[in-house]
Amino acid sequence: MQITVVIPTYNEAENLPNLVSALFSLPLDLSLLIVDDNSPDGTGQLAEKLSEKHANRIEVLHRPGKMGLRSAYLNGFQKILAGDSQAIVQMDADFSHDPNVLVDMVKLLETNDVVLGSRYVRGGSVDKKWTIWRKGLSAFGNFYARSILGLPLHDVTTGYRMWRSGTLKQIPFERIQSSGYIFLVEMIYLAHCLEFKIGEAPIYFADRRWGKSKMSFKIQAEAAIRVWQVWWNYRDIRKSGRAARV
């Protein structure tokens, strides 16, 4: 199976070389699309050097500045879907997503349309160093979104995902309005409304090894409000399912 991993980056120069090495050591047919938002630390230039070292396995999409998670992934998806990849992976560049789990996700994708790397399914967990407050906030955020949207899943805010290319081709990207991390919730909710089969693979979610986390209470508070907008925006296809696919 040909798999392309989309990696949005902003100031990830410390992480990127090690991540590339870890991914290419896996027994999988992988290529990478690095989407860099003009990182001040030179991540984009470093990505170009890595693409020269790994000819035909790394492509770099340079953007003029910070344009957000939503557009990074949508730009990446559209570029990859024009090619021959059979599956597309979303993952962070900071090692919070263990590359080794991709092997398990590939197996699950054989019987699913999309596979989530889940912290809250049996066998999954979050960083042991997290404070009780942070663990509670993350767990509540998932419970909140799942409850409002009626999602029969354990981890709807995870950013670690593997999609069949054929599935993504049926997602109406033009309808997606959310930015930031609520974009992840909207994507999986839309897949659920369209009745795609969703699997979950347990992951250990580690704190980033280097650099500073981009998550904040403000971001999560904004996401809590926007969940209701997601619920409202897809009221026309919540019950129509497959008939609403484009």
C-alpha positions, 0 to 999 in steps of 0.5 A: 500500500502506497502511503503519504504522510502529511506533516504540517510544520512551524518551527519544527527544525529540532524534530523533523530530521529524527521524525523522517528517520523514524518514519523511513525505518518502518516496513511500509511504503511511505512518502512524505509531504511536509507543509511548512508555514515559512517557519522562522527557525528554518524548518522549510529549508531543512525540509528541502535538504531532506527531500534532496537526501531522500529523492522522490520520497519527500515533497515540500509545500512552502506557504507564505506564513502561518495559515492554520491547521485546516488549510495545511491539511486541506492543501496537502490532501488535495495535492496528494489526491492528485497522485497515486497514494492509496492512503493518507496519514495526518500526524504532528511533527513533534513526536507526540504521535509514535511513528511505530503505530502506523504499522497497526493503523495500516492493518486496521485500515484493511477493514475501515475507511479511516483509522484514528490513533486513540488515546482513550480506547483500551490500551491508549494513554496520555503522557504520564507527566501531564498534570491532573488538570491537563488530563482532565481538560483533554478527557473532558474535551473529548467527552464534550464533543462526542456527546454533542455530536453523538459520535460513537468514538473514543478520541475525536480530537486526536490529530493522528489519523490514516485515511483511505484515499478513496474516502477522502475523495468523497469528503466535501472539503468545501463545506469544512469551515473550522480552523484550528483543532476543532477542524479535526472534530469536524473532519471526523464528524463529517466522515461519520455523517457520511457513514464511513467506517471508523476504527481506532488504534491505541496510542500513547500520546507523549508530550513533544520532545523539543520545542513548545506546545501550540495548544492553550486553554484559549484554543480549547475554550474556542473549540468548545463553542465551535462544536455547536457550529459543527453540529448545526452546519451538518444538520442536513446530512446527519440522517441522510448518510450515504445519499449525501456523499459527493 
